[in-house]
Amino acid sequence: MFDKAEADAAFLREEYEHAAHLYHEGARDGDAYASQSYAYCLMHGLGVERDPVESKSFYSFAVRLEGGEAAYNLAMIYLHGVGREKNFVKAREYMESAAELGCIEAQLYLGMAHTSGCMFEPDVIEIETIPVHKPVYRRYDMLLDGESIFDEEEEAARYAAIKQDVHAAFYWFQRAARHDSTYVEELS
């Protein structure tokens, strides 16, 4: 039987190998939270060898988990082509699923995407979900750092994946604005 408290405590103590083992066992027993947590360990190589391809399969199992973090992370996998080809249509679909499940980052992303009519590179790269939800802002390894090569075909695909729609943008911004103020941490 998966013990979430034990697994999360091990993760907080930075005993990643033990935590990953517990999450993997829970995922094998069908626990969606454990599956999402193990996917995170695989994505970042915490306690296990880094494997973005395998990570996707565990996120896929947890895709309907309340809060939408797994769906958001799947959207990021397809948006960035981590372990697979970039697919902006699938990224949008998972982003919409995450937003419907209450993920504020997905709601804000869709508001901006519908404003611009483009599946753009977000400032928020991923959602840290282990053991508690804390959005990560401006990581050192952001895709916006350094030089980038403009790919005309990719740019066209980004714009083709979502329509510019002021009503949809307003809807998603409004949904994001309705979150409880305790959702985000106090700035110090």
Residue frames relative to the residue before (quaternion, step in Angstrom):
aa qw qx qy qz dx dy dz
M 1.0000 0.0000 0.0000 0.0000 0.00 0.00 0.00
F 0.4457 -0.7099 0.4848 0.2497 3.59 -0.79 1.06
D 0.1552 -0.7730 0.6122 0.0597 3.55 -0.88 1.05
K 0.3072 -0.7964 0.5003 0.1452 3.56 -0.08 1.37
A 0.6550 0.5277 -0.3157 0.4391 3.58 0.89 -0.93
E 0.6664 0.4936 -0.3046 0.4685 3.60 0.92 -0.87
A 0.6642 0.5071 -0.3032 0.4580 3.59 0.93 -0.90
D 0.6803 0.4813 -0.2899 0.4706 3.59 0.89 -0.93
A 0.6275 0.5282 -0.3364 0.4628 3.59 1.03 -0.75
A 0.6397 0.5088 -0.3253 0.4754 3.59 0.97 -0.81
F 0.6433 0.5168 -0.3254 0.4617 3.58 0.97 -0.81
L 0.6628 0.5075 -0.3032 0.4596 3.60 0.92 -0.89
R 0.6726 0.4629 -0.2887 0.5001 3.60 1.11 -0.65
E 0.4386 -0.7155 0.4208 0.3444 3.58 1.39 0.04
E 0.3925 0.6541 -0.5160 0.3897 3.56 1.12 0.78
Y 0.0737 -0.8826 0.4636 0.0254 3.54 0.73 1.19
E 0.6275 0.5405 -0.3508 0.4370 3.58 0.98 -0.75
H 0.6709 0.4839 -0.2894 0.4817 3.57 0.94 -0.93
A 0.6523 0.5136 -0.3131 0.4611 3.59 0.92 -0.92
A 0.6562 0.5098 -0.3147 0.4587 3.59 0.88 -0.93
H 0.6301 0.5301 -0.3320 0.4603 3.58 1.00 -0.80
L 0.6737 0.4890 -0.2969 0.4679 3.59 0.89 -0.92
Y 0.6458 0.5085 -0.3196 0.4715 3.61 0.96 -0.85
H 0.6516 0.5193 -0.3187 0.4519 3.59 0.95 -0.86
E 0.6424 0.5133 -0.3177 0.4721 3.58 0.95 -0.85
G 0.6592 0.5047 -0.3015 0.4688 3.58 0.96 -0.87
A 0.6396 0.5196 -0.3207 0.4669 3.57 1.01 -0.81
R 0.6492 0.5140 -0.3129 0.4653 3.58 0.99 -0.82
D 0.6781 0.4591 -0.2852 0.4980 3.59 1.18 -0.54
G 0.6180 -0.6056 0.3191 0.3867 3.60 1.30 0.12
D 0.4545 0.6777 -0.4635 0.3455 3.61 1.19 0.29
A 0.4114 -0.7449 0.4741 0.2261 3.60 -0.61 1.16
Y 0.6359 0.5200 -0.3377 0.4596 3.61 0.97 -0.79
A 0.6503 0.5060 -0.3127 0.4725 3.57 0.94 -0.87
S 0.6322 0.5373 -0.3260 0.4531 3.58 1.01 -0.80
Q 0.6624 0.4927 -0.3002 0.4779 3.58 0.92 -0.90
S 0.6667 0.5064 -0.2979 0.4586 3.57 0.94 -0.88
Y 0.6516 0.4929 -0.3135 0.4840 3.58 1.00 -0.78
A 0.6001 0.5530 -0.3499 0.4601 3.60 1.06 -0.73
Y 0.6380 0.5236 -0.3171 0.4671 3.57 1.00 -0.84
C 0.6440 0.5165 -0.3186 0.4658 3.60 0.95 -0.89
L 0.6603 0.5015 -0.3014 0.4709 3.59 0.97 -0.85
M 0.6528 0.5331 -0.3180 0.4343 3.58 0.93 -0.88
H 0.7952 0.3099 -0.1361 0.5030 3.57 0.99 -0.85
G 0.4536 -0.7115 0.4391 0.3086 3.59 1.24 0.03
L 0.3822 0.7178 -0.4882 0.3169 3.56 0.98 0.83
G 0.8449 0.0192 -0.0703 0.5299 3.56 -0.37 1.28
V 0.7446 0.1998 -0.1339 0.6227 3.56 1.33 -0.15
E 0.6075 -0.5285 0.4218 0.4168 3.56 -1.25 0.26
R 0.5276 -0.6381 0.4602 0.3206 3.59 -0.97 0.88
D 0.1332 0.7853 -0.5887 0.1379 3.57 -0.80 1.07
P 0.2006 -0.8255 0.5175 0.1027 3.62 0.12 1.27
V 0.6130 0.5531 -0.3582 0.4359 3.61 1.05 -0.65
E 0.6863 0.4542 -0.2718 0.4988 3.58 0.87 -0.94
S 0.5793 0.5932 -0.3648 0.4236 3.58 1.09 -0.70
K 0.6297 0.5575 -0.3270 0.4310 3.57 0.97 -0.89
S 0.6623 0.5100 -0.3241 0.4429 3.60 0.91 -0.82
F 0.6698 0.4785 -0.3075 0.4774 3.60 1.02 -0.69
Y 0.6068 0.5159 -0.3523 0.4914 3.61 1.09 -0.65
S 0.6294 0.5539 -0.3352 0.4298 3.60 0.98 -0.83
F 0.6370 0.5241 -0.3277 0.4607 3.57 1.01 -0.76
A 0.7511 0.3959 -0.1946 0.4911 3.59 1.01 -0.85
V 0.3275 0.8191 -0.4436 0.1581 3.58 1.30 0.03
R 0.7320 0.4038 -0.2421 0.4925 3.62 1.06 -0.58
L 0.3422 0.7545 -0.4913 0.2688 3.57 1.27 0.23
E 0.5772 -0.6130 0.4202 0.3385 3.57 -0.93 0.93
G 0.7266 0.3962 -0.3191 0.4618 3.56 -0.99 0.85
G 0.3641 -0.8002 0.4222 0.2210 3.58 1.21 -0.44
E 0.3989 0.7492 -0.4687 0.2447 3.61 1.21 0.03
A 0.6449 0.5165 -0.3337 0.4539 3.61 0.95 -0.79
A 0.6520 0.5014 -0.3126 0.4751 3.59 0.96 -0.85
Y 0.6298 0.5266 -0.3334 0.4636 3.60 1.01 -0.78
N 0.6744 0.4876 -0.2999 0.4663 3.58 0.90 -0.89
L 0.6083 0.5221 -0.3490 0.4853 3.60 1.10 -0.59
A 0.6170 0.5360 -0.3397 0.4654 3.58 1.01 -0.78
M 0.6619 0.5011 -0.3069 0.4654 3.59 0.97 -0.85
I 0.6041 0.5546 -0.3558 0.4481 3.60 1.05 -0.72
Y 0.7144 0.4306 -0.2550 0.4890 3.58 0.89 -0.92
L 0.6234 0.5475 -0.3426 0.4408 3.60 1.04 -0.68
H 0.7753 0.3363 -0.1667 0.5080 3.58 0.99 -0.87
G 0.3990 -0.7296 0.4727 0.2916 3.59 1.22 -0.22
V 0.2572 0.7735 -0.5316 0.2300 3.57 0.99 0.85
G 0.8475 0.0171 -0.0550 0.5277 3.57 -0.45 1.22
R 0.7727 0.1464 -0.1142 0.6071 3.58 1.28 0.17
E 0.6682 -0.4775 0.3727 0.4319 3.57 -1.30 0.13
K 0.5246 -0.5866 0.4978 0.3646 3.56 -1.15 0.56
N 0.0400 0.7705 -0.6345 0.0463 3.54 -1.06 0.82
F 0.2364 -0.8316 0.4900 0.1114 3.55 -0.08 1.32
V 0.5948 0.5463 -0.3677 0.4611 3.60 1.14 -0.50
K 0.6674 0.4679 -0.2987 0.4964 3.60 0.92 -0.87
A 0.6060 0.5464 -0.3543 0.4568 3.58 1.02 -0.74
R 0.6587 0.4963 -0.3090 0.4736 3.60 0.93 -0.87
E 0.6531 0.5224 -0.3235 0.4426 3.60 0.90 -0.88
Y 0.6824 0.4590 -0.2909 0.4889 3.60 0.91 -0.86
M 0.6098 0.5419 -0.3492 0.4611 3.59 1.08 -0.68
E 0.6508 0.5045 -0.3135 0.4730 3.59 0.98 -0.81
S 0.6298 0.5251 -0.3256 0.4708 3.57 1.01 -0.81
A 0.6549 0.5114 -0.3045 0.4657 3.59 0.92 -0.92
A 0.6577 0.5154 -0.3047 0.4571 3.57 0.95 -0.90
E 0.6564 0.5056 -0.3093 0.4668 3.58 0.97 -0.83
L 0.6830 0.4759 -0.2770 0.4800 3.58 1.13 -0.65
G 0.6540 -0.5760 0.2817 0.4014 3.58 1.31 0.16
C 0.4429 0.6945 -0.4650 0.3246 3.62 1.20 0.19
I 0.3748 -0.7653 0.4812 0.2055 3.57 -0.39 1.26
E 0.6178 0.5449 -0.3584 0.4394 3.62 0.99 -0.72
A 0.6554 0.4968 -0.3032 0.4813 3.58 1.01 -0.81
Q 0.6359 0.5266 -0.3295 0.4580 3.59 0.98 -0.79
L 0.6745 0.4752 -0.2917 0.4838 3.58 0.93 -0.88
Y 0.6223 0.5384 -0.3385 0.4564 3.57 1.00 -0.83
L 0.6881 0.4762 -0.2905 0.4641 3.61 0.83 -0.95
G 0.5930 0.5555 -0.3644 0.4550 3.59 1.07 -0.63
M 0.6945 0.4511 -0.2636 0.4946 3.56 0.93 -0.92
A 0.6451 0.5273 -0.3289 0.4446 3.61 0.96 -0.81
H 0.6772 0.4600 -0.2927 0.4941 3.59 0.99 -0.78
T 0.5927 0.5515 -0.3655 0.4594 3.60 1.15 -0.52
S 0.7709 0.3513 -0.1771 0.5010 3.58 0.89 -0.97
G 0.3448 -0.7407 0.5010 0.2855 3.60 1.16 -0.51
C 0.6571 0.4737 -0.2880 0.5108 3.56 1.17 0.68
M 0.3610 -0.6779 0.5933 0.2410 3.55 -1.14 0.72
F 0.0692 -0.8594 0.5057 -0.0297 3.54 0.32 1.36
E 0.5710 -0.5398 0.4749 0.3962 3.56 -1.36 0.07
P 0.3078 -0.7887 0.5015 0.1783 3.62 -0.54 1.11
D 0.5490 -0.5768 0.4895 0.3554 3.53 -1.32 0.37
V 0.6941 0.3843 -0.2491 0.5554 3.57 1.09 -0.71
I 0.2699 -0.8180 0.4909 0.1305 3.55 -0.27 1.28
E 0.8110 -0.0666 0.0947 0.5734 3.58 0.87 -0.86
I 0.3889 -0.6796 0.5568 0.2773 3.53 -1.27 0.15
E 0.3007 -0.7270 0.5907 0.1794 3.53 -0.81 1.02
T 0.0439 -0.8536 0.5188 -0.0172 3.58 -0.45 1.14
I 0.6749 0.4702 -0.3098 0.4768 3.57 1.19 0.01
P 0.6045 -0.3696 -0.7005 0.0857 1.62 -1.32 2.04
V 0.7438 0.2876 -0.2161 0.5633 3.60 1.22 -0.08
H 0.5761 -0.6148 0.4234 0.3330 3.54 -1.18 0.56
K 0.1774 0.7440 -0.6279 0.1440 3.56 -0.72 1.13
P 0.3431 -0.7432 0.5269 0.2287 3.62 -0.45 1.08
V 0.2970 -0.7411 0.5773 0.1712 3.57 -1.07 0.71
Y 0.1036 -0.8039 0.5846 0.0350 3.56 -0.77 1.01
R 0.8832 0.0262 -0.0253 0.4677 3.55 -1.15 0.78
R 0.0298 0.8037 -0.5889 0.0797 3.54 0.38 1.25
Y 0.6129 -0.5689 0.4064 0.3683 3.54 -1.23 0.41
D 0.7311 0.4129 -0.2366 0.4890 3.57 1.11 -0.61
M 0.2158 0.8100 -0.5204 0.1630 3.59 1.13 0.57
L 0.5652 -0.6247 0.4336 0.3198 3.52 -1.14 0.68
L 0.6205 0.5744 -0.3427 0.4094 3.59 1.18 -0.43
D 0.5540 0.6072 -0.3942 0.4111 3.60 1.24 -0.27
G 0.8118 0.2820 -0.1974 0.4718 3.57 -1.13 0.63
E 0.6790 -0.4768 0.3687 0.4191 3.50 -1.32 -0.18
S 0.1237 -0.7678 0.6211 0.0970 3.53 -1.16 0.57
I 0.3805 -0.7021 0.5558 0.2311 3.52 -1.21 0.57
F 0.3666 -0.7352 0.5281 0.2149 3.56 -0.75 1.06
D 0.0951 -0.7816 0.6163 0.0131 3.53 -0.82 1.08
E 0.3640 -0.7790 0.4723 0.1940 3.56 -0.28 1.30
E 0.6517 0.5161 -0.3115 0.4603 3.59 0.98 -0.82
E 0.6554 0.4975 -0.3070 0.4781 3.58 0.97 -0.85
E 0.6365 0.5325 -0.3268 0.4522 3.57 0.96 -0.84
A 0.6436 0.5118 -0.3168 0.4727 3.60 0.98 -0.82
A 0.6516 0.5120 -0.3113 0.4652 3.60 1.01 -0.80
R 0.6093 0.5501 -0.3455 0.4547 3.59 1.06 -0.72
Y 0.7102 0.4432 -0.2574 0.4826 3.59 0.94 -0.89
A 0.6497 0.5269 -0.3203 0.4446 3.60 1.08 -0.61
A 0.6289 0.5970 -0.3223 0.3798 3.59 1.17 -0.57
I 0.7991 0.1112 -0.0456 0.5890 3.61 1.16 -0.44
K 0.3683 -0.7365 0.5275 0.2089 3.55 -1.07 0.75
Q 0.4761 -0.6111 0.5423 0.3252 3.51 -1.17 0.64
D 0.1471 0.7936 -0.5615 0.1821 3.58 -0.61 1.16
V 0.3287 -0.7850 0.4947 0.1760 3.57 -0.27 1.28
H 0.6424 0.5229 -0.3331 0.4505 3.61 1.03 -0.69
A 0.6514 0.4890 -0.3113 0.4896 3.59 0.97 -0.80
A 0.6241 0.5350 -0.3380 0.4582 3.60 0.98 -0.82
F 0.6609 0.5018 -0.3042 0.4678 3.57 0.88 -0.95
Y 0.6285 0.5498 -0.3324 0.4384 3.60 0.93 -0.88
W 0.7210 0.4401 -0.2634 0.4659 3.60 0.79 -0.99
F 0.6243 0.5111 -0.3520 0.4745 3.62 1.02 -0.65
Q 0.6418 0.5226 -0.3173 0.4629 3.57 1.02 -0.80
R 0.6355 0.5175 -0.3265 0.4709 3.61 0.97 -0.82
A 0.6642 0.5035 -0.3050 0.4608 3.59 0.93 -0.89
A 0.6621 0.5296 -0.3028 0.4353 3.58 1.01 -0.80
R 0.6507 0.5464 -0.3111 0.4257 3.59 1.17 -0.46
H 0.4604 0.6795 -0.4614 0.3367 3.61 1.20 0.05
D 0.5911 -0.5584 0.4601 0.3564 3.50 -1.23 0.60
S 0.5386 -0.6545 0.4259 0.3164 3.58 -0.96 0.84
T 0.6087 0.5564 -0.3623 0.4343 3.63 1.17 -0.32
Y 0.4294 0.7238 -0.4470 0.3031 3.59 1.30 -0.07
V 0.7738 0.2565 -0.1455 0.5606 3.57 0.99 -0.78
E 0.5544 -0.6236 0.4437 0.3271 3.53 -1.21 0.56
E 0.5709 -0.5624 0.4718 0.3677 3.55 -1.26 0.45
L 0.3755 -0.6961 0.5540 0.2598 3.57 -1.03 0.70
S 0.2720 -0.7848 0.5323 0.1639 3.59 -0.85 0.87
